[in-house]
Amino acid sequence: MIIPYSALHGLAGDTLNNLIKEHLLTQIEDGSFSELDNQQLLNMTNQCKLALKQGELVVEYSEEDESVAIRHIKNIIDSK
């Protein structure tokens, strides 16, 4: 289930930021980024928030394993 962008405004700021950080850290682990310093992490967090606002990234809740993750919308469309 995709969580609407408007619903993200109801989350505590730290919750959304932690979700974004987790998303970015998985990108580091899979080799998309070699490493991130604090400034790069801040820049990428802001870019991620913009991509969420524009609909390029979405927050998806998996009922199957009761988890929440940020995913690229094209990956969701391609998997269906």
C-alpha positions as CSV (number, residue, x, y, z in Angstrom):
1,M,0.0,0.0,0.0
2,I,1.4,3.4,-1.0
3,I,1.1,6.0,1.7
4,P,0.0,9.4,0.2
5,Y,2.5,12.2,0.3
6,S,0.0,14.4,2.2
7,A,-0.1,11.8,5.0
8,L,3.7,12.2,5.5
9,H,3.1,15.7,6.9
10,G,1.4,14.0,9.9
11,L,4.6,12.2,10.8
12,A,7.0,13.5,13.4
13,G,9.9,15.2,11.6
14,D,12.4,12.7,13.1
15,T,10.3,9.7,11.8
16,L,10.4,10.9,8.2
17,N,14.1,11.9,8.5
18,N,14.9,8.4,9.9
19,L,13.0,6.7,7.1
20,I,14.9,8.8,4.5
21,K,18.2,8.0,6.2
22,E,17.4,4.3,6.2
23,H,16.6,4.5,2.5
24,L,19.9,6.4,1.8
25,L,21.9,3.9,3.8
26,T,20.5,1.0,1.8
27,Q,21.7,2.9,-1.3
28,I,25.2,2.9,0.1
29,E,25.1,-0.8,0.9
30,D,24.0,-1.7,-2.6
31,G,26.8,0.4,-4.1
32,S,24.8,3.4,-5.4
33,F,27.0,5.6,-3.2
34,S,30.4,4.9,-2.0
35,E,30.0,6.9,1.3
36,L,28.2,9.9,2.7
37,D,29.5,12.6,5.0
38,N,27.2,14.8,7.0
39,Q,26.8,17.5,4.4
40,Q,26.2,14.9,1.6
41,L,23.6,13.2,3.8
42,L,21.8,16.5,4.4
43,N,21.8,17.2,0.7
44,M,20.6,13.8,-0.2
45,T,17.9,14.0,2.5
46,N,16.6,17.2,1.0
47,Q,16.7,15.7,-2.5
48,C,14.8,12.7,-1.2
49,K,12.1,14.9,0.3
50,L,11.8,16.7,-3.0
51,A,11.5,13.4,-4.9
52,L,8.8,12.3,-2.5
53,K,6.9,15.6,-3.0
54,Q,7.2,15.1,-6.8
55,G,6.1,11.5,-6.7
56,E,9.4,10.0,-8.0
57,L,9.8,8.3,-4.7
58,V,6.9,6.9,-2.6
59,V,6.5,5.5,0.9
60,E,5.2,2.0,0.8
61,Y,3.7,0.0,3.6
62,S,4.1,-3.8,3.2
63,E,1.2,-5.5,5.0
64,E,2.9,-8.9,4.4
65,D,5.9,-8.1,6.6
66,E,4.6,-5.0,8.3
67,S,7.4,-2.7,7.2
68,V,7.6,0.7,5.7
69,A,10.1,1.7,3.0
70,I,10.8,4.4,0.5
71,R,10.9,3.1,-3.1
72,H,11.2,4.5,-6.6
73,I,7.7,4.6,-8.2
74,K,9.1,3.0,-11.3
75,N,10.2,-0.1,-9.3
76,I,6.7,-0.5,-7.9
77,I,5.1,-0.1,-11.4
78,D,7.6,-2.6,-12.9
79,S,6.9,-5.2,-10.2
80,K,3.2,-5.3,-10.9
